[in-house]
């Protein structure tokens, strides 16, 4: 099916949710972000960020690396190749919807 014939309902629902879109978008323009950086950037709670990050991890769109700096745990996220492909496809679909709406 050509992109211009796609329905807005065909959007990747996993990415389309506001906070998950924010996570993927932030990681698309940053190599890595810590849990704390994402929390501040997206203005969300620990629990909300954890739940949505886990859904993206389960889909293998993002990867989580846990380390320690001294005794302090450090959680970093990065976009995977599958996540990049899914985000690029999502953006192309949104661009097609915008173009169709403006034509």
Biopython code that builds the backbone (N, CA, C, O; Angstrom):
import numpy as np
from Bio.PDB.StructureBuilder import StructureBuilder

atoms = [
    (1, "UNK", "N", (0.849, -1.177, 0.000)),
    (1, "UNK", "CA", (0.000, 0.000, 0.000)),
    (1, "UNK", "C", (0.895, 1.240, 0.000)),
    (1, "UNK", "O", (1.818, 1.332, 0.810)),
    (2, "UNK", "N", (0.647, 2.148, -0.853)),
    (2, "UNK", "CA", (1.431, 3.381, -0.929)),
    (2, "UNK", "C", (1.200, 4.221, 0.317)),
    (2, "UNK", "O", (0.117, 4.198, 0.902)),
    (3, "UNK", "N", (2.225, 4.960, 0.717)),
    (3, "UNK", "CA", (2.141, 5.764, 1.933)),
    (3, "UNK", "C", (0.976, 6.753, 1.876)),
    (3, "UNK", "O", (0.335, 7.015, 2.895)),
    (4, "UNK", "N", (0.698, 7.302, 0.687)),
    (4, "UNK", "CA", (-0.365, 8.299, 0.602)),
    (4, "UNK", "C", (-1.747, 7.685, 0.811)),
    (4, "UNK", "O", (-2.704, 8.414, 1.072)),
    (5, "UNK", "N", (-1.874, 6.360, 0.703)),
    (5, "UNK", "CA", (-3.149, 5.698, 0.911)),
    (5, "UNK", "C", (-3.307, 5.165, 2.327)),
    (5, "UNK", "O", (-4.335, 4.569, 2.649)),
    (6, "UNK", "N", (-2.320, 5.367, 3.164)),
    (6, "UNK", "CA", (-2.401, 4.864, 4.526)),
    (6, "UNK", "C", (-3.385, 5.688, 5.340)),
    (6, "UNK", "O", (-3.500, 6.903, 5.173)),
    (7, "UNK", "N", (-4.069, 5.015, 6.199)),
    (7, "UNK", "CA", (-4.999, 5.666, 7.100)),
    (7, "UNK", "C", (-4.254, 6.167, 8.329)),
    (7, "UNK", "O", (-3.274, 5.552, 8.751)),
    (8, "UNK", "N", (-4.704, 7.268, 8.905)),
    (8, "UNK", "CA", (-4.106, 7.706, 10.170)),
    (8, "UNK", "C", (-4.223, 6.639, 11.245)),
    (8, "UNK", "O", (-3.455, 6.639, 12.207)),
    (9, "UNK", "N", (-5.175, 5.731, 11.091)),
    (9, "UNK", "CA", (-5.357, 4.662, 12.066)),
    (9, "UNK", "C", (-4.262, 3.610, 11.976)),
    (9, "UNK", "O", (-4.120, 2.788, 12.882)),
    (10, "UNK", "N", (-3.483, 3.623, 10.893)),
    (10, "UNK", "CA", (-2.398, 2.663, 10.713)),
    (10, "UNK", "C", (-1.117, 3.085, 11.439)),
    (10, "UNK", "O", (-0.107, 2.388, 11.345)),
    (11, "UNK", "N", (-1.139, 4.193, 12.149)),
    (11, "UNK", "CA", (0.053, 4.660, 12.862)),
    (11, "UNK", "C", (0.518, 3.609, 13.855)),
    (11, "UNK", "O", (-0.288, 2.878, 14.430)),
    (12, "UNK", "N", (1.809, 3.546, 14.046)),
    (12, "UNK", "CA", (2.392, 2.643, 15.036)),
    (12, "UNK", "C", (1.919, 3.103, 16.416)),
    (12, "UNK", "O", (2.403, 4.106, 16.940)),
    (13, "UNK", "N", (0.991, 2.381, 16.988)),
    (13, "UNK", "CA", (0.390, 2.790, 18.269)),
    (13, "UNK", "C", (1.385, 2.729, 19.417)),
    (13, "UNK", "O", (1.248, 3.459, 20.399)),
    (14, "UNK", "N", (2.373, 1.875, 19.303)),
    (14, "UNK", "CA", (3.378, 1.791, 20.358)),
    (14, "UNK", "C", (4.163, 3.097, 20.448)),
    (14, "UNK", "O", (4.422, 3.590, 21.546)),
    (15, "UNK", "N", (4.539, 3.652, 19.313)),
    (15, "UNK", "CA", (5.298, 4.907, 19.293)),
    (15, "UNK", "C", (4.376, 6.113, 19.439)),
    (15, "UNK", "O", (4.774, 7.120, 20.023)),
    (16, "UNK", "N", (3.174, 6.030, 18.928)),
    (16, "UNK", "CA", (2.292, 7.200, 18.850)),
    (16, "UNK", "C", (1.874, 7.751, 20.215)),
    (16, "UNK", "O", (1.548, 8.934, 20.313)),
    (17, "UNK", "N", (1.872, 6.948, 21.246)),
    (17, "UNK", "CA", (1.510, 7.432, 22.586)),
    (17, "UNK", "C", (2.468, 8.554, 22.974)),
    (17, "UNK", "O", (3.674, 8.436, 22.756)),
    (18, "UNK", "N", (1.951, 9.635, 23.541)),
    (18, "UNK", "CA", (2.708, 10.861, 23.775)),
    (18, "UNK", "C", (4.052, 10.656, 24.461)),
    (18, "UNK", "O", (5.070, 11.129, 23.957)),
    (19, "UNK", "N", (4.083, 9.973, 25.578)),
    (19, "UNK", "CA", (5.337, 9.835, 26.312)),
    (19, "UNK", "C", (6.321, 8.920, 25.576)),
    (19, "UNK", "O", (7.523, 9.186, 25.561)),
    (20, "UNK", "N", (5.820, 7.855, 24.972)),
    (20, "UNK", "CA", (6.717, 6.962, 24.218)),
    (20, "UNK", "C", (7.270, 7.666, 22.985)),
    (20, "UNK", "O", (8.426, 7.451, 22.620)),
    (21, "UNK", "N", (6.467, 8.501, 22.338)),
    (21, "UNK", "CA", (6.949, 9.302, 21.217)),
    (21, "UNK", "C", (8.046, 10.254, 21.693)),
    (21, "UNK", "O", (9.041, 10.461, 21.000)),
    (22, "UNK", "N", (7.859, 10.822, 22.862)),
    (22, "UNK", "CA", (8.877, 11.697, 23.438)),
    (22, "UNK", "C", (10.179, 10.966, 23.716)),
    (22, "UNK", "O", (11.259, 11.493, 23.448)),
    (23, "UNK", "N", (10.084, 9.753, 24.253)),
    (23, "UNK", "CA", (11.280, 8.955, 24.547)),
    (23, "UNK", "C", (12.020, 8.638, 23.251)),
    (23, "UNK", "O", (13.223, 8.878, 23.141)),
    (24, "UNK", "N", (11.303, 8.104, 22.280)),
    (24, "UNK", "CA", (11.929, 7.715, 21.012)),
    (24, "UNK", "C", (12.484, 8.943, 20.294)),
    (24, "UNK", "O", (13.592, 8.895, 19.759)),
    (25, "UNK", "N", (11.740, 10.024, 20.276)),
    (25, "UNK", "CA", (12.210, 11.244, 19.625)),
    (25, "UNK", "C", (13.468, 11.799, 20.282)),
    (25, "UNK", "O", (14.401, 12.216, 19.595)),
    (26, "UNK", "N", (13.493, 11.802, 21.599)),
    (26, "UNK", "CA", (14.670, 12.295, 22.322)),
    (26, "UNK", "C", (15.886, 11.422, 22.045)),
    (26, "UNK", "O", (16.998, 11.923, 21.883)),
    (27, "UNK", "N", (15.666, 10.118, 21.991)),
    (27, "UNK", "CA", (16.785, 9.206, 21.742)),
    (27, "UNK", "C", (17.212, 9.214, 20.270)),
    (27, "UNK", "O", (18.332, 8.815, 19.947)),
    (28, "UNK", "N", (16.335, 9.660, 19.391)),
    (28, "UNK", "CA", (16.686, 9.761, 17.971)),
    (28, "UNK", "C", (17.699, 10.869, 17.729)),
    (28, "UNK", "O", (18.465, 10.814, 16.768)),
    (29, "UNK", "N", (17.705, 11.877, 18.599)),
    (29, "UNK", "CA", (18.619, 13.005, 18.411)),
    (29, "UNK", "C", (19.748, 13.040, 19.446)),
    (29, "UNK", "O", (20.586, 13.942, 19.430)),
    (30, "UNK", "N", (19.760, 12.060, 20.338)),
    (30, "UNK", "CA", (20.826, 11.917, 21.338)),
    (30, "UNK", "C", (21.297, 10.466, 21.330)),
    (30, "UNK", "O", (20.474, 9.551, 21.296)),
    (31, "UNK", "N", (22.594, 10.248, 21.361)),
    (31, "UNK", "CA", (23.109, 8.872, 21.370)),
    (31, "UNK", "C", (22.589, 8.093, 22.567)),
    (31, "UNK", "O", (22.179, 6.939, 22.440)),
    (32, "UNK", "N", (22.609, 8.729, 23.721)),
    (32, "UNK", "CA", (22.173, 8.108, 24.970)),
    (32, "UNK", "C", (21.605, 9.181, 25.883)),
    (32, "UNK", "O", (22.039, 10.333, 25.860)),
    (33, "UNK", "N", (20.638, 8.787, 26.677)),
    (33, "UNK", "CA", (20.119, 9.666, 27.721)),
    (33, "UNK", "C", (19.899, 8.836, 28.976)),
    (33, "UNK", "O", (19.476, 7.682, 28.903)),
    (34, "UNK", "N", (20.188, 9.432, 30.124)),
    (34, "UNK", "CA", (19.943, 8.731, 31.378)),
    (34, "UNK", "C", (18.457, 8.812, 31.725)),
    (34, "UNK", "O", (17.707, 9.619, 31.176)),
    (35, "UNK", "N", (18.067, 7.953, 32.650)),
    (35, "UNK", "CA", (16.699, 7.969, 33.146)),
    (35, "UNK", "C", (16.357, 9.366, 33.670)),
    (35, "UNK", "O", (15.291, 9.906, 33.379)),
    (36, "UNK", "N", (17.271, 9.933, 34.440)),
    (36, "UNK", "CA", (17.039, 11.258, 35.026)),
    (36, "UNK", "C", (16.904, 12.336, 33.957)),
    (36, "UNK", "O", (16.055, 13.221, 34.070)),
    (37, "UNK", "N", (17.736, 12.266, 32.919)),
    (37, "UNK", "CA", (17.660, 13.248, 31.833)),
    (37, "UNK", "C", (16.320, 13.150, 31.109)),
    (37, "UNK", "O", (15.695, 14.167, 30.810)),
    (38, "UNK", "N", (15.880, 11.924, 30.829)),
    (38, "UNK", "CA", (14.588, 11.735, 30.165)),
    (38, "UNK", "C", (13.447, 12.222, 31.046)),
    (38, "UNK", "O", (12.505, 12.848, 30.561)),
    (39, "UNK", "N", (13.534, 11.936, 32.330)),
    (39, "UNK", "CA", (12.485, 12.352, 33.271)),
    (39, "UNK", "C", (12.323, 13.875, 33.265)),
    (39, "UNK", "O", (11.202, 14.381, 33.217)),
    (40, "UNK", "N", (13.433, 14.596, 33.312)),
    (40, "UNK", "CA", (13.386, 16.062, 33.304)),
    (40, "UNK", "C", (12.915, 16.570, 31.945)),
    (40, "UNK", "O", (12.048, 17.441, 31.871)),
    (41, "UNK", "N", (13.477, 16.033, 30.883)),
    (41, "UNK", "CA", (13.138, 16.463, 29.529)),
    (41, "UNK", "C", (11.650, 16.287, 29.242)),
    (41, "UNK", "O", (11.014, 17.162, 28.654)),
    (42, "UNK", "N", (11.105, 15.157, 29.659)),
    (42, "UNK", "CA", (9.711, 14.834, 29.359)),
    (42, "UNK", "C", (8.741, 15.266, 30.460)),
    (42, "UNK", "O", (7.527, 15.101, 30.336)),
    (43, "UNK", "N", (9.293, 15.818, 31.529)),
    (43, "UNK", "CA", (8.487, 16.308, 32.648)),
    (43, "UNK", "C", (7.476, 15.269, 33.115)),
    (43, "UNK", "O", (6.269, 15.508, 33.113)),
    (44, "UNK", "N", (7.996, 14.110, 33.516)),
    (44, "UNK", "CA", (7.140, 13.019, 33.949)),
    (44, "UNK", "C", (7.645, 12.440, 35.262)),
    (44, "UNK", "O", (8.669, 12.872, 35.791)),
    (45, "UNK", "N", (6.931, 11.474, 35.770)),
    (45, "UNK", "CA", (7.293, 10.834, 37.038)),
    (45, "UNK", "C", (8.154, 9.606, 36.783)),
    (45, "UNK", "O", (8.216, 9.100, 35.662)),
    (46, "UNK", "N", (8.815, 9.132, 37.830)),
    (46, "UNK", "CA", (9.616, 7.910, 37.727)),
    (46, "UNK", "C", (8.771, 6.744, 37.234)),
    (46, "UNK", "O", (9.162, 6.031, 36.309)),
    (47, "UNK", "N", (7.611, 6.555, 37.856)),
    (47, "UNK", "CA", (6.759, 5.425, 37.510)),
    (47, "UNK", "C", (6.262, 5.474, 36.079)),
    (47, "UNK", "O", (6.271, 4.465, 35.374)),
    (48, "UNK", "N", (5.830, 6.646, 35.656)),
    (48, "UNK", "CA", (5.318, 6.798, 34.290)),
    (48, "UNK", "C", (6.418, 6.532, 33.269)),
    (48, "UNK", "O", (6.200, 5.823, 32.286)),
    (49, "UNK", "N", (7.591, 7.097, 33.499)),
    (49, "UNK", "CA", (8.706, 6.874, 32.581)),
    (49, "UNK", "C", (9.098, 5.398, 32.556)),
    (49, "UNK", "O", (9.352, 4.842, 31.487)),
    (50, "UNK", "N", (9.148, 4.772, 33.707)),
    (50, "UNK", "CA", (9.528, 3.352, 33.779)),
    (50, "UNK", "C", (8.582, 2.471, 32.975)),
    (50, "UNK", "O", (9.022, 1.602, 32.223)),
    (51, "UNK", "N", (7.278, 2.698, 33.137)),
    (51, "UNK", "CA", (6.279, 1.886, 32.440)),
    (51, "UNK", "C", (6.420, 2.026, 30.926)),
    (51, "UNK", "O", (6.415, 1.030, 30.202)),
    (52, "UNK", "N", (6.544, 3.251, 30.456)),
    (52, "UNK", "CA", (6.608, 3.479, 29.007)),
    (52, "UNK", "C", (7.951, 3.042, 28.424)),
    (52, "UNK", "O", (7.999, 2.523, 27.309)),
    (53, "UNK", "N", (9.027, 3.245, 29.155)),
    (53, "UNK", "CA", (10.330, 2.776, 28.682)),
    (53, "UNK", "C", (10.333, 1.253, 28.583)),
    (53, "UNK", "O", (10.895, 0.694, 27.641)),
    (54, "UNK", "N", (9.715, 0.586, 29.539)),
    (54, "UNK", "CA", (9.661, -0.887, 29.521)),
    (54, "UNK", "C", (8.915, -1.388, 28.282)),
    (54, "UNK", "O", (9.330, -2.373, 27.672)),
    (55, "UNK", "N", (7.839, -0.733, 27.912)),
    (55, "UNK", "CA", (7.093, -1.139, 26.712)),
    (55, "UNK", "C", (7.975, -1.011, 25.463)),
    (55, "UNK", "O", (7.941, -1.870, 24.581)),
    (56, "UNK", "N", (8.756, 0.059, 25.397)),
    (56, "UNK", "CA", (9.657, 0.246, 24.254)),
    (56, "UNK", "C", (10.805, -0.758, 24.294)),
    (56, "UNK", "O", (11.260, -1.221, 23.248)),
    (57, "UNK", "N", (11.271, -1.094, 25.480)),
    (57, "UNK", "CA", (12.307, -2.128, 25.619)),
    (57, "UNK", "C", (11.770, -3.478, 25.168)),
    (57, "UNK", "O", (12.439, -4.201, 24.430)),
    (58, "UNK", "N", (10.563, -3.818, 25.611)),
    (58, "UNK", "CA", (9.958, -5.104, 25.245)),
    (58, "UNK", "C", (9.808, -5.242, 23.735)),
    (58, "UNK", "O", (9.915, -6.342, 23.193)),
    (59, "UNK", "N", (9.559, -4.126, 23.060)),
    (59, "UNK", "CA", (9.437, -4.126, 21.595)),
    (59, "UNK", "C", (10.812, -4.072, 20.923)),
    (59, "UNK", "O", (10.916, -4.141, 19.698)),
    (60, "UNK", "N", (11.862, -3.947, 21.734)),
    (60, "UNK", "CA", (13.244, -3.826, 21.259)),
    (60, "UNK", "C", (13.481, -2.560, 20.444)),
    (60, "UNK", "O", (14.315, -2.537, 19.539)),
    (61, "UNK", "N", (12.729, -1.501, 20.780)),
    (61, "UNK", "CA", (12.930, -0.198, 20.148)),
    (61, "UNK", "C", (14.009, 0.597, 20.878)),
    (61, "UNK", "O", (14.708, 1.406, 20.270)),
    (62, "UNK", "N", (14.140, 0.366, 22.176)),
    (62, "UNK", "CA", (15.204, 1.003, 22.943)),
    (62, "UNK", "C", (15.931, -0.066, 23.756)),
    (62, "UNK", "O", (15.390, -1.136, 24.033)),
    (63, "UNK", "N", (17.156, 0.249, 24.125)),
    (63, "UNK", "CA", (17.941, -0.641, 24.985)),
    (63, "UNK", "C", (18.277, 0.117, 26.258)),
    (63, "UNK", "O", (18.464, 1.334, 26.246)),
    (64, "UNK", "N", (18.347, -0.614, 27.341)),
    (64, "UNK", "CA", (18.625, -0.037, 28.647)),
    (64, "UNK", "C", (19.942, -0.612, 29.156)),
    (64, "UNK", "O", (20.122, -1.829, 29.193)),
    (65, "UNK", "N", (20.849, 0.255, 29.541)),
    (65, "UNK", "CA", (22.137, -0.156, 30.100)),
    (65, "UNK", "C", (22.218, 0.355, 31.528)),
    (65, "UNK", "O", (22.113, 1.556, 31.776)),
    (66, "UNK", "N", (22.406, -0.574, 32.468)),
    (66, "UNK", "CA", (22.496, -0.196, 33.884)),
    (66, "UNK", "C", (23.921, -0.386, 34.360)),
    (66, "UNK", "O", (24.509, -1.458, 34.217)),
    (67, "UNK", "N", (24.465, 0.681, 34.932)),
    (67, "UNK", "CA", (25.822, 0.646, 35.466)),
    (67, "UNK", "C", (25.814, 1.339, 36.826)),
    (67, "UNK", "O", (24.786, 1.829, 37.293)),
    (68, "UNK", "N", (26.974, 1.362, 37.434)),
    (68, "UNK", "CA", (27.132, 2.093, 38.687)),
    (68, "UNK", "C", (28.254, 3.090, 38.526)),
    (68, "UNK", "O", (29.283, 2.793, 37.919)),
    (69, "UNK", "N", (28.053, 4.266, 39.068)),
    (69, "UNK", "CA", (29.106, 5.270, 39.147)),
    (69, "UNK", "C", (29.386, 5.405, 40.637)),
    (69, "UNK", "O", (28.679, 6.104, 41.364)),
    (70, "UNK", "N", (30.430, 4.722, 41.068)),
    (70, "UNK", "CA", (30.644, 4.580, 42.501)),
    (70, "UNK", "C", (29.563, 3.661, 43.027)),
    (70, "UNK", "O", (29.442, 2.519, 42.582)),
    (71, "UNK", "N", (28.784, 4.144, 43.961)),
    (71, "UNK", "CA", (27.678, 3.349, 44.503)),
    (71, "UNK", "C", (26.320, 3.778, 43.947)),
    (71, "UNK", "O", (25.282, 3.240, 44.331)),
    (72, "UNK", "N", (26.342, 4.735, 43.055)),
    (72, "UNK", "CA", (25.093, 5.282, 42.518)),
    (72, "UNK", "C", (24.727, 4.574, 41.210)),
    (72, "UNK", "O", (25.510, 4.573, 40.260)),
    (73, "UNK", "N", (23.532, 3.973, 41.167)),
    (73, "UNK", "CA", (23.115, 3.323, 39.919)),
    (73, "UNK", "C", (22.860, 4.355, 38.821)),
    (73, "UNK", "O", (22.388, 5.461, 39.083)),
    (74, "UNK", "N", (23.178, 3.971, 37.598)),
    (74, "UNK", "CA", (22.992, 4.851, 36.440)),
    (74, "UNK", "C", (22.308, 4.032, 35.349)),
    (74, "UNK", "O", (22.826, 3.004, 34.913)),
    (75, "UNK", "N", (21.152, 4.496, 34.921)),
    (75, "UNK", "CA", (20.395, 3.829, 33.871)),
    (75, "UNK", "C", (20.419, 4.712, 32.638)),
    (75, "UNK", "O", (19.992, 5.866, 32.675)),
    (76, "UNK", "N", (20.924, 4.156, 31.544)),
    (76, "UNK", "CA", (20.982, 4.893, 30.274)),
    (76, "UNK", "C", (20.165, 4.154, 29.226)),
    (76, "UNK", "O", (20.114, 2.925, 29.196)),
    (77, "UNK", "N", (19.535, 4.931, 28.380)),
    (77, "UNK", "CA", (18.749, 4.384, 27.276)),
    (77, "UNK", "C", (19.346, 4.824, 25.959)),
    (77, "UNK", "O", (19.933, 5.901, 25.850)),
    (78, "UNK", "N", (19.187, 3.972, 24.961)),
    (78, "UNK", "CA", (19.614, 4.299, 23.609)),
    (78, "UNK", "C", (18.609, 3.685, 22.632)),
    (78, "UNK", "O", (17.952, 2.690, 22.940)),
    (79, "UNK", "N", (18.505, 4.283, 21.473)),
    (79, "UNK", "CA", (17.618, 3.790, 20.432)),
    (79, "UNK", "C", (18.303, 2.635, 19.713)),
    (79, "UNK", "O", (19.479, 2.743, 19.364)),
    (80, "UNK", "N", (17.607, 1.552, 19.490)),
    (80, "UNK", "CA", (18.162, 0.417, 18.755)),
    (80, "UNK", "C", (17.956, 0.623, 17.248)),
    (80, "UNK", "O", (17.255, 1.545, 16.830)),
    (81, "UNK", "N", (18.564, -0.233, 16.453)),
    (81, "UNK", "CA", (18.369, -0.164, 14.997)),
    (81, "UNK", "C", (16.892, -0.391, 14.655)),
    (81, "UNK", "O", (16.349, 0.279, 13.777)),
    (82, "UNK", "N", (16.250, -1.323, 15.338)),
    (82, "UNK", "CA", (14.818, -1.578, 15.106)),
    (82, "UNK", "C", (13.993, -0.358, 15.507)),
    (82, "UNK", "O", (13.014, -0.021, 14.842)),
    (83, "UNK", "N", (14.385, 0.296, 16.584)),
    (83, "UNK", "CA", (13.699, 1.505, 17.027)),
    (83, "UNK", "C", (13.852, 2.633, 16.026)),
    (83, "UNK", "O", (12.901, 3.370, 15.766)),
    (84, "UNK", "N", (15.039, 2.771, 15.464)),
    (84, "UNK", "CA", (15.299, 3.806, 14.445)),
    (84, "UNK", "C", (14.432, 3.551, 13.215)),
    (84, "UNK", "O", (13.831, 4.479, 12.674)),
    (85, "UNK", "N", (14.366, 2.288, 12.771)),
    (85, "UNK", "CA", (13.538, 1.954, 11.604)),
    (85, "UNK", "C", (12.065, 2.244, 11.879)),
    (85, "UNK", "O", (11.371, 2.810, 11.034)),
    (86, "UNK", "N", (11.595, 1.859, 13.051)),
    (86, "UNK", "CA", (10.184, 2.086, 13.408)),
    (86, "UNK", "C", (9.885, 3.583, 13.488)),
    (86, "UNK", "O", (8.830, 4.030, 13.040)),
    (87, "UNK", "N", (10.814, 4.358, 14.058)),
    (87, "UNK", "CA", (10.612, 5.805, 14.175)),
    (87, "UNK", "C", (10.635, 6.460, 12.791)),
    (87, "UNK", "O", (9.810, 7.328, 12.505)),
    (88, "UNK", "N", (11.564, 6.054, 11.940)),
    (88, "UNK", "CA", (11.621, 6.597, 10.581)),
    (88, "UNK", "C", (10.333, 6.289, 9.817)),
    (88, "UNK", "O", (9.816, 7.145, 9.099)),
    (89, "UNK", "N", (9.821, 5.078, 9.970)),
    (89, "UNK", "CA", (8.568, 4.691, 9.317)),
    (89, "UNK", "C", (7.406, 5.517, 9.868)),
    (89, "UNK", "O", (6.540, 5.961, 9.115)),
    (90, "UNK", "N", (7.393, 5.718, 11.174)),
    (90, "UNK", "CA", (6.366, 6.534, 11.822)),
    (90, "UNK", "C", (6.397, 7.962, 11.274)),
    (90, "UNK", "O", (5.355, 8.522, 10.931)),
    (91, "UNK", "N", (7.597, 8.550, 11.192)),
    (91, "UNK", "CA", (7.732, 9.911, 10.682)),
    (91, "UNK", "C", (7.282, 10.013, 9.226)),
    (91, "UNK", "O", (6.620, 10.979, 8.848)),
    (92, "UNK", "N", (7.635, 9.029, 8.416)),
    (92, "UNK", "CA", (7.214, 9.035, 7.010)),
    (92, "UNK", "C", (5.695, 8.971, 6.908)),
    (92, "UNK", "O", (5.094, 9.642, 6.069)),
    (93, "UNK", "N", (5.081, 8.165, 7.762)),
    (93, "UNK", "CA", (3.627, 8.059, 7.761)),
    (93, "UNK", "C", (2.994, 9.390, 8.174)),
    (93, "UNK", "O", (2.025, 9.831, 7.557)),
    (94, "UNK", "N", (3.531, 10.026, 9.205)),
    (94, "UNK", "CA", (3.007, 11.320, 9.641)),
    (94, "UNK", "C", (3.181, 12.375, 8.546)),
    (94, "UNK", "O", (2.289, 13.191, 8.317)),
    (95, "UNK", "N", (4.333, 12.353, 7.872)),
    (95, "UNK", "CA", (4.571, 13.300, 6.782)),
    (95, "UNK", "C", (3.563, 13.088, 5.658)),
    (95, "UNK", "O", (3.098, 14.057, 5.057)),
    (96, "UNK", "N", (3.220, 11.839, 5.367)),
    (96, "UNK", "CA", (2.239, 11.548, 4.324)),
    (96, "UNK", "C", (0.854, 12.063, 4.727)),
    (96, "UNK", "O", (0.115, 12.583, 3.891)),
    (97, "UNK", "N", (0.511, 11.918, 5.992)),
    (97, "UNK", "CA", (-0.782, 12.417, 6.481)),
    (97, "UNK", "C", (-0.828, 13.939, 6.384)),
    (97, "UNK", "O", (-1.832, 14.504, 5.951)),
    (98, "UNK", "N", (0.253, 14.601, 6.785)),
    (98, "UNK", "CA", (0.320, 16.066, 6.723)),
    (98, "UNK", "C", (0.209, 16.532, 5.273)),
    (98, "UNK", "O", (-0.527, 17.471, 4.968)),
    (99, "UNK", "N", (0.945, 15.869, 4.386)),
    (99, "UNK", "CA", (0.910, 16.246, 2.966)),
    (99, "UNK", "C", (-0.487, 16.069, 2.412)),
    (99, "UNK", "O", (-0.984, 16.943, 1.700)),
    (100, "UNK", "N", (-1.134, 14.950, 2.726)),
    (100, "UNK", "CA", (-2.483, 14.690, 2.215)),
    (100, "UNK", "C", (-3.475, 15.735, 2.750)),
    (100, "UNK", "O", (-4.382, 16.159, 2.034)),
    (101, "UNK", "N", (-3.298, 16.138, 3.987)),
    (101, "UNK", "CA", (-4.206, 17.120, 4.584)),
    (101, "UNK", "C", (-4.018, 18.510, 3.969)),
    (101, "UNK", "O", (-4.956, 19.305, 3.911)),
    (102, "UNK", "N", (-2.806, 18.787, 3.515)),
    (102, "UNK", "CA", (-2.529, 20.111, 2.930)),
    (102, "UNK", "C", (-2.832, 20.176, 1.449)),
    (102, "UNK", "O", (-3.008, 21.268, 0.907)),
    (103, "UNK", "N", (-2.899, 19.045, 0.784)),
    (103, "UNK", "CA", (-3.169, 19.017, -0.669)),
    (103, "UNK", "C", (-4.627, 19.226, -0.980)),
    (103, "UNK", "O", (-5.015, 19.229, -2.148)),
]
sb = StructureBuilder()
sb.init_structure("model")
sb.init_model(0)
sb.init_chain("A")
sb.init_seg("    ")
for serial, (resi, resn, name, xyz) in enumerate(atoms, 1):
    if name == "N":
        sb.init_residue(resn, " ", resi, " ")
    sb.init_atom(name, np.array(xyz, "f"), 0.0, 1.0, " ", f" {name:<3s}", serial, name[0])
structure = sb.get_structure()
